[in-house]
Amino acid sequence: MIAFYIFGMTEFQDMLPVILETAKRKRCWVSLFDCVYAKRQFEIYEREELTGFVRQVLATNNIDNVELNFYGHDDARKHEDDYASKKPSTIVLQSLRHKYPVWYPTADQSNIVVLAWSTDSFHDIKQSRYYYKPCLVVLKSKKDEELYNRLNDSDMQIEYFGDIRKTALNFKPLYLTAPDLSKIQKRTCLISETWVPPGGASPASRTKDEIECNVLPQSTANLETTAVLTDRIFELLRSHDFYIIWKKREKGQAPKKSGKKHWRSPIEITKLKPDFMIDKDLNFPTSLISVANKADLALVINLSNAYEDMLSVNRNTFMFDAAEDHDTIIQQLEVILKNTGNNEPSPLIVNTNDGTLQKLADRIIAL
């Protein structure tokens, strides 16, 4: 049996296509965990809402070879018993370490495969603060090879199989919270939300490894500055008769008494609001892929790796930093909008049948 440990909404983006492909070959055990006391991505969801979504994705794709469980704050013992009973040979996960754990799921008798985040997983491994020791690190991007090869661990295989997230387009979709773009009689723009601290972020303190490997820094724009630019972008988009879709960020907040600044969404204080808000991404593929692929335009305000996800399926994707001159940004966007035709959107043709998932699933099962 192959197990999959999922700790948050953002992990569905990569994990679901791997689950679907692996379950074609071998029985799988999928576990959802709300086992942290802060930065809880599942906090705004009901248990049945999450398990129902996964079951619908499985049923839509005719997959019935999966056992599904949800474990909350008080379910550590139950998970230990289930793990001992199921004895998974390999566990696939994305989160190696949690800043605010209530408990960690058991994994000590299984091989560990991590679907790496671009930077976070690298630090968790390098700094030896991880709970799980991976034997296989699956890279998110080809460009991450230079960074991860610096780990120099002979017991850890590091491989790039392909763009896993895009392979979700191979499967039958399920859209529970995304808009039906075919019914919108306007050009559409998807904006992926970023959070900023009210007082502004300090200049990015990237490590030597991150600088040398061109890891994306943080924007230094504050909340008010970002909201001002967002309002100007909304106004410009509406002047060109665009329908604005806003994708909420779902990564959870740090504890209130931690002494850390709370990062907030600029949409909280903007004067203008989007036409449609995706506040819960109960969609497969994720709206960053499925909606972006069909939209006329995709934007990121400030800096985020979501830019690369949307760009991979929509060539008309742009990222603007609110710390830079707003007049210049608006002028650039004006040119972009004039070049965005009034015809039907022409999404980027994405090659998702390159064997990425098949090779990865075979490798997971062979461990």
C-alpha positions in Angstrom: 0.0 0.0 0.0 1.1 3.5 -0.8 0.2 6.3 1.6 -0.3 10.0 0.9 -0.1 12.6 3.7 -1.8 15.9 3.0 -1.5 18.8 5.4 -3.1 21.7 3.6 -5.1 23.0 0.6 -2.1 24.0 -1.4 -0.9 20.4 -1.3 -3.9 19.1 -3.3 -2.4 20.9 -6.3 0.5 18.4 -6.7 -0.7 15.5 -4.7 -4.1 14.7 -6.4 -2.7 13.9 -9.9 0.0 11.6 -8.3 -2.7 9.9 -6.2 -4.9 9.3 -9.2 -2.1 7.9 -11.3 -0.7 5.7 -8.5 -4.1 4.3 -7.6 -4.4 2.9 -11.1 -1.5 0.6 -10.2 -1.7 -0.1 -6.5 -4.1 0.4 -3.5 -3.6 3.8 -1.8 -4.3 5.3 1.6 -4.9 9.1 1.5 -4.8 10.9 4.9 -5.8 14.5 5.5 -4.2 16.1 8.6 -5.3 19.1 10.7 -2.6 18.5 13.3 -1.0 22.0 13.7 -2.2 24.8 16.0 -1.4 27.7 13.7 -1.0 28.2 10.0 -3.9 25.8 9.7 -4.9 25.6 6.0 -7.8 23.4 6.8 -9.2 25.7 9.5 -12.0 27.2 7.5 -13.2 23.8 6.2 -15.5 21.2 7.6 -14.1 17.7 7.7 -16.9 16.4 5.5 -16.2 19.3 3.0 -12.7 18.1 2.5 -13.3 14.4 2.4 -16.3 15.0 0.1 -14.1 16.9 -2.3 -11.5 14.2 -2.5 -14.1 11.5 -2.9 -15.8 13.4 -5.8 -12.4 13.8 -7.6 -11.8 10.1 -7.2 -15.3 9.2 -8.4 -15.2 11.6 -11.3 -12.1 9.8 -12.5 -13.4 6.3 -11.8 -10.9 5.6 -9.0 -12.1 3.3 -6.3 -8.8 1.9 -5.1 -8.3 4.5 -2.3 -8.9 4.5 1.4 -9.5 8.0 2.8 -9.1 9.3 6.4 -9.2 12.7 8.2 -7.2 13.2 11.4 -7.7 16.2 13.7 -5.9 17.6 16.8 -7.1 14.7 19.0 -6.6 11.8 16.5 -2.9 11.0 17.0 -3.5 7.7 18.6 -6.1 6.7 16.0 -3.6 7.5 13.3 -0.9 5.4 15.0 -3.3 2.4 15.1 -4.3 2.9 11.4 -0.7 3.1 10.4 0.2 -0.1 12.3 -2.7 -1.8 10.6 -2.2 -0.6 7.0 1.7 -0.8 7.0 2.3 1.4 4.0 5.5 0.6 2.2 6.0 4.2 1.0 4.6 7.6 2.1 4.3 10.5 -0.3 4.1 14.0 1.3 5.1 17.6 0.8 5.5 19.0 4.3 8.6 17.7 5.9 8.4 20.0 8.9 5.7 22.1 10.7 6.4 25.3 12.7 3.4 24.8 15.0 2.8 21.0 15.3 0.3 19.5 17.7 1.6 16.1 16.7 3.3 14.4 13.7 1.8 11.5 11.8 3.7 8.2 12.2 6.0 7.2 9.3 9.0 5.4 10.8 8.5 2.1 9.0 8.0 3.5 5.5 10.1 5.0 2.7 9.5 8.7 2.4 9.0 10.5 -0.9 8.7 14.3 -0.8 7.2 16.4 -3.6 9.4 19.4 -2.9 8.4 23.0 -2.6 10.9 25.1 -4.4 12.8 26.5 -1.4 11.1 25.4 1.8 11.9 21.7 1.5 15.5 22.5 0.7 15.8 24.4 4.0 14.0 21.7 6.0 16.5 19.1 4.7 19.7 21.1 4.9 19.1 22.4 8.4 18.3 19.0 9.7 15.0 20.1 11.3 12.8 17.7 9.4 10.7 15.0 11.1 10.8 12.8 8.0 13.9 11.6 6.2 13.2 11.4 2.5 14.8 8.8 0.3 13.5 10.4 -2.9 13.1 14.2 -3.4 10.9 15.0 -6.4 11.7 18.5 -7.7 8.9 21.0 -8.6 11.0 22.6 -11.3 14.0 21.8 -13.4 15.7 25.0 -12.3 15.7 23.7 -8.7 18.3 21.0 -9.5 21.2 23.3 -8.8 19.9 24.3 -5.4 19.0 20.7 -4.2 22.2 19.2 -5.6 24.0 21.2 -2.9 22.6 18.9 -0.3 25.2 16.2 -1.1 23.4 13.3 0.6 24.2 9.9 -0.9 21.1 8.4 0.8 18.8 10.8 -0.9 17.9 10.7 -4.6 17.0 14.0 -6.2 15.1 13.9 -9.4 12.9 16.1 -11.7 10.2 14.0 -13.5 8.4 16.9 -15.1 5.7 19.5 -14.2 3.5 17.5 -11.9 0.9 20.2 -11.3 0.1 20.6 -15.0 -0.5 16.9 -15.3 -3.8 17.4 -13.5 -5.1 18.5 -16.9 -4.9 14.9 -18.0 -7.8 13.9 -15.7 -11.5 14.7 -15.7 -12.0 18.0 -13.9 -14.2 18.9 -10.9 -15.1 22.5 -10.3 -17.0 23.2 -7.1 -16.0 26.8 -6.4 -14.6 28.1 -9.7 -16.6 30.3 -12.1 -17.8 28.9 -15.4 -15.8 31.1 -17.8 -17.9 29.9 -20.8 -20.9 31.8 -19.3 -19.0 35.1 -18.8 -19.6 37.5 -21.7 -16.5 39.5 -21.0 -12.8 39.1 -21.2 -11.6 37.5 -17.9 -8.6 38.2 -15.6 -7.5 35.9 -12.9 -5.5 37.5 -10.0 -3.7 35.3 -7.5 -3.7 36.8 -4.1 -0.5 37.5 -2.1 -0.3 38.6 1.5 1.7 41.5 2.9 2.4 42.7 6.4 0.7 46.0 7.4 4.0 47.7 8.2 5.8 46.3 5.1 8.2 43.5 4.7 11.8 44.0 5.6 14.3 43.7 2.7 14.5 40.0 1.7 17.2 38.2 3.6 18.0 35.4 1.2 20.7 32.9 1.9 23.8 32.6 -0.3 22.4 29.4 -1.8 19.1 31.2 -2.7 20.8 34.2 -4.2 23.2 32.1 -6.3 20.2 30.0 -7.5 18.0 33.0 -8.2 15.3 32.1 -5.7 12.4 34.6 -5.8 12.7 37.3 -3.1 9.9 38.9 -1.1 8.4 42.2 -2.1 9.0 45.1 0.3 5.6 46.7 -0.5 3.4 47.4 2.5 -0.4 46.7 2.8 -1.6 50.2 1.9 0.7 50.5 -1.1 -0.4 47.2 -2.4 -4.1 48.1 -1.9 -3.6 51.4 -3.8 -2.0 49.6 -6.8 -4.7 46.9 -6.7 -7.4 49.5 -6.9 -5.7 51.1 -9.9 -5.4 47.8 -11.6 -9.1 47.0 -10.9 -10.1 50.4 -12.3 -8.0 49.9 -15.5 -9.3 46.4 -16.0 -12.9 47.5 -15.7 -12.3 50.4 -18.1 -11.4 47.6 -20.7 -14.5 45.6 -19.7 -12.7 42.8 -17.9 -14.4 40.4 -15.5 -12.1 40.1 -12.5 -11.6 36.8 -10.6 -9.7 36.8 -7.4 -8.0 33.6 -6.1 -7.6 33.8 -2.3 -4.3 32.6 -0.7 -4.8 29.6 1.6 -1.8 29.1 3.7 -3.0 29.9 7.3 -1.9 32.5 9.8 0.8 32.3 12.5 -0.4 32.3 16.2 -1.7 35.6 17.4 0.7 35.8 20.3 3.8 34.8 18.4 5.0 38.4 18.2 5.1 38.1 14.4 3.4 40.5 12.0 0.2 39.2 10.6 0.2 39.1 6.8 -3.0 40.4 5.3 -4.7 40.5 1.9 -4.9 43.9 0.2 -8.5 43.1 -0.8 -9.4 43.8 2.9 -8.9 47.5 2.4 -9.3 48.1 -1.4 -12.1 50.4 -2.4 -13.0 48.3 -5.4 -13.7 44.5 -5.2 -13.4 41.6 -7.7 -16.4 40.3 -9.6 -15.8 36.8 -8.3 -13.9 35.5 -5.3 -12.5 31.9 -5.1 -12.1 31.8 -1.3 -11.9 28.0 -1.2 -10.1 26.2 -4.0 -12.2 23.1 -4.0 -11.4 22.6 -7.7 -9.4 20.0 -9.6 -7.2 21.0 -11.3 -6.5 23.9 -8.9 -7.8 27.2 -10.2 -4.2 28.4 -10.6 -4.1 25.9 -13.5 -7.6 25.4 -14.7 -9.0 29.0 -14.5 -5.6 30.5 -15.6 -5.5 28.2 -18.6 -8.9 29.6 -19.9 -8.7 33.2 -18.8 -7.7 36.0 -21.2 -5.2 37.4 -18.6 -3.5 36.3 -15.4 -1.9 38.6 -12.9 0.1 38.5 -9.7 0.5 41.7 -7.6 3.8 41.5 -5.6 6.0 38.4 -5.9 4.8 34.9 -5.8 5.6 31.5 -7.2 2.0 31.3 -8.4 3.2 33.4 -11.3 5.2 30.4 -12.7 2.2 28.1 -12.3 -0.1 30.4 -14.2 2.5 31.3 -16.8 3.0 27.6 -17.6 -0.6 27.4 -18.8 -1.3 31.0 -20.0 1.3 33.0 -21.9 -0.6 36.2 -21.0 0.6 36.1 -17.4 2.3 39.0 -15.7 3.6 39.9 -12.3 3.9 43.5 -10.8 5.6 44.5 -7.6 3.7 47.2 -5.7 7.1 48.5 -4.3 7.9 49.8 -7.8 6.5 52.9 -9.5 2.8 52.6 -9.9 2.5 54.9 -12.9 5.0 52.8 -14.8 3.1 49.6 -13.9 -0.2 51.0 -15.0 1.3 52.2 -18.3 2.8 48.7 -18.9 -0.6 47.1 -18.1 -2.4 49.5 -20.4 -0.2 48.3 -23.3 -0.8 44.7 -22.3 -4.6 45.2 -22.3 -4.5 46.8 -25.7 -2.7 43.8 -27.0 -5.1 41.4 -25.4 -7.7 40.9 -28.2 -11.5 40.8 -27.9 -11.7 37.4 -29.5 -12.1 34.1 -27.7 -9.2 33.4 -25.3 -6.4 31.2 -26.8 -5.0 29.2 -23.8 -1.5 27.9 -24.0 -1.6 24.4 -25.5 -0.2 22.3 -22.7 1.6 19.0 -23.3 0.7 16.9 -20.2 1.0 13.4 -21.8 4.8 13.3 -21.6 5.0 10.4 -19.3 5.7 12.5 -16.2 3.1 10.9 -13.9 3.6 7.4 -15.2 7.3 7.5 -14.5 6.8 9.0 -11.1 4.1 6.6 -10.1 6.2 3.6 -11.2 9.1 4.9 -9.3 7.1 5.4 -6.1 5.7 1.9 -6.3 9.2 0.4 -7.0 10.8 1.8 -3.8 
